Amino acid sequence: MKATATMKIKIPTNPALLETMKQYSQSAQRVVDAGFEKHIWNKRKLHDLTYYQIRESTNLPAQLVCSSRDKACEALKSVFRNKGSKPIFKKFLTIRYDARSFSFKGNRVSLCSIKGRIKIQIKIAEYYEKYLDWKVCSADLVYDRKKRMFLNVVVSKDVSIDKSSCGKIVGIDIGINHFAVTSDKRFFSYRKVRKQIFRFERLRSKLQAKGTRSAKRHLKKLSGREKRFKACFNHEVSKAIVSKLEAGDTIVMERIKHIRRGKKGRKYKWLNSWSFYQFQKFVEYKAIRKGIRVEYVSPRNTSKRCSRCNSLNTERSRGFLHCLDCGYSLNSHLNASFNLANLYGNRLTADVNQRIVSSDELKGSKQLRASSVTSHRF
């Protein structure tokens, strides 16, 4: 498995890099205009249509022209898929560098720009020193609203995960009453964040009713604050779950592709407003770095099936599941986490049994061939 990390490095604002970002944005916008007009998002076709015109009208090197084209193609593909309007890029668009357009060694970075290669001295934070021996993949040059410039360097490392080890299997169920419940009986509720989310909702409704320009600007800021607040909570919970596990253990989560299908109304407000996919990805990358396997299973009937007798003759009320066959009763989210862990455990057992059967059949066929050869000799 490959683990990735991003090092956020602050660099001094450079006029040449700012002009490069400006022309990079103009290049991407030109590709978008041509693609949107002709309804094209294919990289090759847009390259033939715009490359030489952009090289003549800007001072961008070839690598950055191709990089801006790729960004434009991704934006066009998303717009055409979702039937949206034409994308308009900001003045200083984030530049995506690859291994050919930048280099990173020690405390110095070299970036491709309209003025050739620019070498910048950098200072790496102590927290990121553990990633210095990782492989450097790419980088993003960012210019934020506070007029600060950052270089986000993406690094990767191959992590060996022992698939033959039989460590602990932990199922994680996500839901409405509890944010996450694990099969090792740990509960993570919305209690810490509920009040703050209600504040965001009340303020949003007031600003939407106001409808002024300043209210819309405030709404945009509020959206960013709420997004960062939820991401912070997702980080905290995922870190708490992974920190209790060891290398060789397995985390089992449910596939949530259609989690919101048919879920409408105030009852499912939390389900429709939270990024559970982001939470799962946070758990996944933290687990991979630690050598922990992550598996996904179908959530079908995991909330309905009794984890003790596997019966579907159950009923749920007020967050508890009651089995009508064996009389077992427990928290419904905890029951679902048990079922998720059991699903993967049963699959693992079935695979082992299949291997044993296959090896026995192989041995039997070898013995049969050996006996036939022996009988033929005599």
C-alpha positions in Angstrom: 0.0 0.0 0.0 1.1 3.6 -0.6 0.7 6.2 2.1 0.7 9.9 1.2 1.2 13.1 3.1 1.3 16.8 2.4 3.9 19.2 3.8 2.6 22.8 3.9 5.7 25.1 3.6 5.5 28.8 3.7 7.6 30.6 1.2 8.3 34.4 0.7 5.9 36.0 -1.8 7.8 36.3 -5.1 6.6 38.8 -7.9 7.8 36.4 -10.6 5.8 33.5 -9.1 2.7 35.8 -8.8 2.9 36.7 -12.4 3.3 33.0 -13.3 0.2 32.2 -11.3 -1.7 35.0 -13.1 -0.7 33.7 -16.6 -1.3 30.1 -15.5 -4.9 31.2 -14.7 -5.3 32.9 -18.0 -4.0 29.8 -19.8 -6.5 27.5 -18.0 -9.3 30.0 -18.7 -8.5 30.0 -22.4 -8.7 26.2 -22.5 -12.0 26.3 -20.6 -13.5 28.9 -23.0 -12.5 26.8 -26.0 -13.7 23.5 -24.5 -17.0 24.9 -23.2 -17.8 26.5 -26.6 -17.2 23.3 -28.5 -18.3 20.9 -25.7 -14.9 19.2 -25.5 -13.0 18.0 -22.5 -10.6 15.6 -24.1 -7.0 16.6 -23.2 -5.6 15.7 -26.6 -8.1 17.6 -28.6 -7.9 20.7 -26.4 -4.1 20.6 -26.5 -4.2 20.7 -30.3 -6.7 23.5 -30.2 -5.1 25.8 -27.7 -1.4 24.9 -27.0 0.4 27.0 -29.6 -1.9 30.0 -29.1 -1.2 30.0 -25.3 2.6 29.7 -25.9 2.5 32.7 -28.2 0.3 34.9 -25.8 2.0 34.0 -22.5 5.5 33.4 -21.2 4.6 30.1 -19.6 7.0 27.2 -20.1 5.6 24.1 -21.8 5.2 22.1 -18.6 3.0 24.7 -17.0 0.9 25.1 -20.1 0.2 21.4 -20.1 -0.5 21.5 -16.3 -3.0 24.4 -16.8 -4.7 22.4 -19.6 -5.1 19.4 -17.3 -6.7 21.5 -14.6 -9.1 23.0 -17.2 -10.0 19.6 -18.6 -10.9 18.4 -15.1 -13.1 21.4 -14.5 -14.9 20.9 -17.9 -15.5 17.2 -17.2 -17.1 18.0 -13.9 -19.2 20.8 -15.4 -20.5 18.7 -18.3 -21.2 15.8 -16.0 -23.3 17.9 -13.6 -24.7 20.2 -16.3 -23.2 23.3 -14.7 -22.2 26.7 -16.0 -18.8 27.7 -17.5 -16.0 27.7 -14.9 -14.4 31.1 -14.1 -10.9 30.8 -12.5 -9.6 33.2 -10.0 -6.9 35.7 -10.7 -4.1 33.7 -9.1 -4.8 30.1 -9.8 -3.0 27.4 -7.8 -0.2 26.0 -9.9 0.2 22.2 -10.0 3.8 21.2 -10.3 5.1 17.7 -11.2 8.5 16.1 -10.8 9.7 17.8 -14.1 8.7 21.3 -13.2 10.0 21.5 -9.6 12.6 19.9 -7.3 12.8 19.7 -3.5 16.0 19.0 -1.7 16.8 19.7 1.9 16.1 23.3 2.7 15.8 24.5 -0.9 13.1 24.3 -3.5 13.4 25.0 -7.3 10.2 26.1 -9.1 9.5 26.6 -12.8 8.3 30.1 -13.7 8.0 32.6 -16.5 11.5 33.8 -15.5 13.0 30.3 -15.6 13.9 28.3 -12.5 13.5 30.1 -9.3 15.4 28.7 -6.3 14.0 29.5 -2.8 15.4 28.8 0.6 12.7 27.3 2.9 12.3 26.3 6.5 10.6 23.0 7.2 8.5 22.8 10.4 9.6 20.2 13.0 6.4 18.3 12.5 7.2 17.6 8.8 10.7 16.3 9.4 9.4 12.7 9.7 8.5 13.0 6.0 11.9 14.1 4.6 12.9 10.5 3.7 9.6 10.0 1.8 9.4 10.1 -2.0 8.5 13.6 -3.4 5.6 13.3 -5.9 4.2 16.7 -6.7 3.5 20.2 -5.3 0.9 22.9 -5.4 1.8 26.6 -5.2 -1.0 28.5 -3.3 -1.6 32.2 -2.8 -4.3 32.8 -0.2 -6.6 35.7 0.6 -4.2 37.0 3.2 -1.6 37.4 0.5 0.6 34.6 1.8 2.3 32.0 -0.4 2.5 28.3 0.4 4.0 25.3 -1.3 2.1 22.1 -0.5 4.5 19.3 -1.2 2.9 15.8 -1.6 5.1 12.9 -0.5 4.5 9.2 -0.6 5.9 6.0 1.0 5.3 2.3 0.4 3.9 0.7 3.5 3.9 -3.1 3.9 0.7 -4.5 5.3 0.9 -8.1 6.3 -2.3 -9.7 4.9 -1.6 -13.1 6.5 -1.6 -11.8 10.1 -4.6 -12.4 12.2 -4.9 -9.3 14.2 -8.0 -7.7 15.7 -10.9 -6.9 13.4 -12.8 -3.7 14.3 -16.1 -2.7 12.6 -17.1 0.9 12.4 -20.8 1.9 12.0 -21.8 5.5 11.3 -25.2 6.8 11.8 -27.7 9.4 13.1 -27.9 8.9 16.9 -24.1 8.3 17.2 -21.5 9.6 14.8 -19.5 6.4 14.9 -19.6 3.2 17.0 -16.8 0.6 16.9 -17.1 -3.1 17.6 -14.6 -2.7 20.5 -17.4 -0.8 22.3 -16.3 2.8 21.7 -19.0 5.4 21.1 -18.5 8.8 19.4 -21.5 11.1 19.6 -22.5 14.5 18.1 -22.7 16.0 21.6 -19.5 18.0 21.2 -20.5 19.5 17.9 -24.3 19.7 18.1 -24.5 23.2 19.7 -22.0 24.7 17.3 -23.8 23.2 14.2 -27.1 24.7 15.5 -25.4 28.1 15.8 -24.2 27.8 12.2 -27.7 26.9 11.1 -29.4 29.8 12.9 -26.9 32.3 11.6 -27.2 30.9 8.1 -31.0 31.2 8.1 -30.8 34.8 9.3 -28.2 35.8 6.6 -30.2 34.0 3.9 -33.3 36.0 4.9 -31.3 39.2 4.8 -30.1 38.7 1.3 -27.8 41.7 1.1 -24.3 41.7 -0.4 -22.6 41.8 3.0 -24.9 38.9 4.1 -23.8 36.8 1.1 -20.1 37.5 1.8 -20.7 36.5 5.4 -22.5 33.3 4.2 -19.4 32.4 2.1 -17.1 32.8 5.2 -19.6 30.9 7.3 -19.5 28.0 4.8 -15.7 27.8 5.1 -15.8 27.9 8.9 -18.4 25.1 9.1 -16.5 23.0 6.6 -13.3 23.3 8.6 -15.1 22.6 11.9 -16.6 19.4 10.6 -13.2 18.3 9.1 -11.6 18.9 12.5 -14.1 16.7 14.2 -13.6 14.0 11.6 -9.9 14.2 12.2 -10.3 13.9 16.0 -12.6 10.8 15.8 -10.5 9.0 13.1 -7.3 9.6 15.1 -8.9 8.3 18.3 -10.1 5.1 16.5 -6.8 4.4 14.8 -4.6 5.2 17.8 -6.0 2.2 19.8 -5.1 -0.3 17.0 -1.8 -2.0 16.1 -0.1 -3.0 12.8 -1.7 -6.1 11.4 -5.2 -5.2 12.7 -8.1 -4.7 10.3 -10.7 -1.9 10.2 -14.0 -2.8 8.5 -16.4 0.0 7.3 -19.5 0.0 5.2 -19.7 1.2 1.6 -21.7 4.4 1.8 -22.1 5.3 -1.9 -25.9 5.5 -1.6 -26.2 6.4 2.1 -28.5 9.4 1.4 -30.8 7.7 -1.1 -34.4 8.2 0.1 -33.4 9.9 3.3 -35.3 13.1 3.5 -36.8 15.2 6.3 -35.7 16.5 9.7 -35.1 12.9 10.9 -32.1 12.6 8.5 -30.8 16.1 8.9 -27.5 15.0 10.4 -27.1 12.2 7.8 -27.5 14.7 4.9 -25.3 17.4 6.3 -22.2 15.5 7.4 -19.3 14.3 5.2 -19.0 10.6 6.2 -17.0 9.9 3.1 -14.3 12.4 4.3 -14.3 10.7 7.7 -13.8 7.2 6.1 -10.9 8.6 4.0 -9.3 10.1 7.2 -9.5 6.7 8.9 -8.1 5.0 5.8 -5.0 7.1 5.4 -4.2 7.1 9.1 -4.6 3.4 9.2 -2.4 2.7 6.2 0.4 4.8 7.6 0.3 2.6 10.7 0.2 -0.7 8.8 -3.5 -1.4 9.4 -5.7 -2.9 6.8 -8.9 -1.2 5.7 -11.8 -3.2 4.2 -15.2 -2.1 2.9 -18.3 -4.4 3.0 -21.9 -4.1 1.9 -24.1 -2.5 4.6 -27.1 -4.6 3.6 -29.1 -5.7 6.6 -26.2 -4.9 9.0 -28.5 -2.7 11.1 -31.4 -5.2 11.0 -29.6 -8.5 11.6 -29.0 -9.8 15.1 -25.2 -10.1 15.7 -25.7 -13.1 18.0 -28.0 -15.5 16.0 -28.0 -13.8 12.6 -31.7 -13.6 12.6 -33.5 -10.8 10.6 -36.6 -11.1 12.8 -35.8 -8.1 14.9 -37.3 -4.7 15.8 -35.7 -1.4 16.6 -36.9 1.3 18.9 -35.2 4.3 20.5 -31.7 3.3 19.3 -31.9 -0.3 20.5 -32.3 -3.5 18.6 -34.4 -6.4 20.0 -34.1 -9.9 18.5 -37.5 -11.6 18.6 -35.9 -15.1 18.1 -33.1 -15.2 20.7 -34.2 -12.3 22.9 -30.8 -10.5 22.5 -31.0 -6.7 23.0 -28.3 -4.0 22.6 -27.6 -0.6 21.0 -28.5 -0.8 17.3 -25.2 1.0 16.2 -23.1 -1.4 18.3 -25.0 -4.3 16.8 -24.3 -3.0 13.3 -20.5 -2.6 14.1 -20.5 -6.3 15.3 -22.1 -7.4 12.1 -19.6 -5.4 10.0 -16.7 -7.1 11.8 -18.4 -10.5 11.5 -19.0 -10.1 7.8 -15.3 -9.6 7.1 -14.4 -12.4 9.6 -16.7 -14.8 7.9 -15.3 -13.9 4.5 -11.8 -14.4 5.8 -12.7 -17.8 7.2 -14.3 -18.8 3.9 -11.2 -17.9 2.0 -9.0 -19.9 4.4 -11.3 -22.9 4.0 -11.3 -22.6 0.3 -7.5 -22.6 0.2 -7.4 -25.7 2.4 -9.9 -27.5 0.1 -7.9 -26.4 -3.0 -4.6 -27.7 -1.4 -6.3 -31.0 -0.4 -7.6 -31.4 -4.0 -4.1 -30.6 -5.4 -2.5 -33.2 -3.0 -5.1 -35.8 -4.0 -4.5 -35.2 -7.7 -0.8 -35.5 -7.2 -1.2 -38.8 -5.3 -3.5 -40.1 -8.0 -1.0 -39.3 -10.7 1.8 -40.9 -8.7 -0.2 -44.1 -8.1 -1.1 -44.3 -11.8 2.5 -44.0 -12.8 3.5 -46.7 -10.3 0.9 -49.1 -11.5 1.9 -48.5 -15.1 5.6 -49.4 -14.3 4.6 -52.7 -12.7 
